[in-house]
Amino acid sequence: MPITWWSQLIWLLAIALGSFLVTWIFTDLLRFTRTVYIGVLAVVTGVFLYGYLSWSNADWGAFISYQWVWGLIGAAVSGALLIVLLALGARRSKAQVLAFTPRPEGLRLVGALLWEGVVYGAAEGLLLSVLPVLTTWQALSALGWTHSWIGVVCSGLVALVASLFVIVVHHLGYREFRGPQIAGTAMIGILSLAYLLTVNPLAAMGGHIIMHTGALLHGTELPPHQEKRVHAVEHMVPAQP
């Protein structure tokens, strides 16, 4: 497939579809546990990342290392901001999307921080923020939009909208996000903005890792919510006579 604006658009649509299917199939239909689901999500994200970068002949080293210091700064700022926003949202809302759960201790906490914090956070950061922004920017660049400062600003806004679209579509795959609470997922767009400004994936990956780590240390359950999934199954089972 030639590298054109419409081929970039096909990649964006494929990423959006894949981001929805991975949540809908594995958490809603098959009802995988969160531990297993994270592994599936990491594989799906890795396939999309490897496929896109290989197809576009990107330099893997430059992809990670370009302005890496700014990427780390962006991760710290965006991650801290998201933790503050989540805390404020939890105080204002009685019906919280992120349910509270007992925090693991000892080695279980270390394992949770590595798996649910680092692996889960990095996978979502790449799938929801980095890849949508990158493919959209490359599509608009192929159209010549990025040749002026006005075009750069407009391209950035369009890339953010594309990332927000993928974020919302991804979370609609979770049963617990199909309602007014889906609007709260838009705050993850902060990570997309961090990547857009720093041009380094560590900004989105690191920010997402910080957000997940903060949630785990606070005792906040990350999706898919185990308790809500159990209740959903119980409601589907006919009552015994």
N, C-alpha and C positions, 0 to 999 in steps of 0.2 A: 504494500500500500504506500503510495507516495506521501511525503510529508507536506500536506497542504492544510489550509484552514478547516476544510470539511473533514479531513481525516483526524485532526485534533478534536473536532466536535464529536466524532464517533467515539473517540477514546473517553471524552467527558461523559457521554451518555452511557457508555459501558460501565464506567466507574460508578455512576449514579445508580444504575440498575443492580450492579454487583453489591453495592453498599446496602441496598434494600433487601436483596435476596438473602444475604448472609445473616441478617438479623431475623427476617421473617421465617425463613426455612428452619434455621437451627435453634431459635429461641421460642418461636411461636408454634410452628408445626411439629418439629421433632422434640422440642423442649429439652435441649441439652442443658446440662449444668453450666454455670458460668465458667468454671475451670476449663471444661472441654471446649466451650464456645470461644474462649479467648484464643485457644490454639488454632481453631478453624479460622477465626478472624485474622490472625497473624499470617497464616498461610495465604489466604485470599489477598491480603494487602501486599504480601511479598510477590505474589504472582503478578498483580497489577503493576507494582513498582518495577520489577525486573522486565516485564513485557514492554512497558512504555519507554523506559530509559534505553533498553536495547534497540527497540524499534526506531527511536529518535536519534540513535547514535550519540547519546549524551556521554560526557566524561564523568564517570562515577566519582572519581577523586574530587573533581571540581564541584560536583553536585553537593558533596558533604562538606568540603573544606572552604568553599568560597565564603568569605566574610563570616567565618565560624565564630569569631569573638562576638560579633553583633548578634549572631544566632543564639548564643548562650545568654546574652543580655536580654534579648527578646523573650527567651524562654522564662527567665526569672521574672521579668515584669509582667508578661501575660499570664503566667501561672499564678503569681501572687494576686493579680487583679481578679482572676476567676474565682479563687478561693474566697476573696472578700465578697464578691457578688453572690456566690452560693450561700455564704453565711447570712448575708442580708436577706436574700430571698427566703431562706428557711425561717427566719424570724417573722417575716411578714405574712407567710402563708402557713395555714394550719394543715392543709392537704399537700404534703410534700411529695414530690416525685421521687426524691432519693430517700428511701426509708432508712431508719436507724437500725443497726444490728450490733450485737456485742463484738467488740474489737478483738481479734485473735492476739495471742500473747506468745512470747518466746520465738521458737523456730517457725511456728505457724505464721507469725507476724512477718518474719523475714521473707518467708516464701510468698506471702500475699503481696508484700511490697514489690518483690521482684516480678511476680506473674501478673497481678492485677494493676500494679503501679507502673512498672517499666514496660513490660511486654504489651499489655492492654493499651496503655497510654501512647506508646510509640506507634502502634498499629493504627489507632484511631487518628492520631495526629497526621500520619502520612495519607491515610485513605480519605479523610474528611477535609483536610485543609491544604496539604501540599499538592497532591495530585490534581484536584479540581482547579486550584489557582494556576498551577503550572501549565496544564493543558489549555485552559482558557486564554492565558497570556500568550502562549505560543500561537494559538489560532488567530488572535487579534494582531499579533506581530506579523504573521504571514499576510494579513490584510493591509498592513502598512499603518495601523493605528498608533503604533508606538514611536513614530518618527517625530513627534512634536510633544511639548509638555502637556498640552491639552489632551492629546491622544493618550499619553501615559496615564494621566489622571482618570480619564474615562475608562481606559483598559483596566486599571486597578479596581475601579468600582464594579465593572462587569465581572471581573474575576472573583471579587468578594461575593457578589450575588450568586454566582455559579457555585461557590463553595457553600454558601448558606443553603442553597437548594439541595445539595448532596447531604448536608448535615440533617436537614429536616427529613428528607426521604429515608435516610439511614435509620433515624430514630422512629419513624413510623412503622418500621418492622418490629419494634418492641410493642407488645400488647399494652404495657403500662403508659406509653406515650401517645396513645391515640385519643386525644382530647385537647382541652385548652392548654394543658401542660406542655404541649409540643412547642409553644411559643418560647418557653424558657431555654430551649436548646440553641436559640439564636445567639446566645452569649458566647458559644464556642467559636463564633466568627471572629472573636478577638484573636484566636490563634492563627486564623487565616490571614488576618491583618498583620500579625507579627511576622509571618513568613513573607508576606508581600513586601514589607518594609525592609527586612533584613536580607532577603533573597537567600536564606539558609534554612534547610528543613529542621535544623535543631531547634529553631524558635518554636515551631508548632509541636514537634515531638516532645521537646523538653517541657513546654508549657502544659501539654496534656498529661505528661508524667507527673508534674508537680500537682496538678489538679486532682488526679487520681490518688496520689500519695496523701494529699491533705484530706481527702474524703475518707480514706482508710484509717488514718490516724484519728480522725474525728468520730469514727464508728459509723460512717454513712455507707450504706450498701450501694454498690454500683450496679447498673443494669447488666443482664436481666435480673429482676428481683425474684429471688427464690420463693419468698412467702407468697407474693401475689400469684406466681405461677402455680403454686400448690393449691391455693384457693380456687383458681380458675379450673384446675383439673377436678377438684371436689365438686364444683357446681355442675360440671359436665357429667358426673357419674350419677345415675338414677338412685333415688333414695331406696333403701332396703325396706321391704314390707314388714 
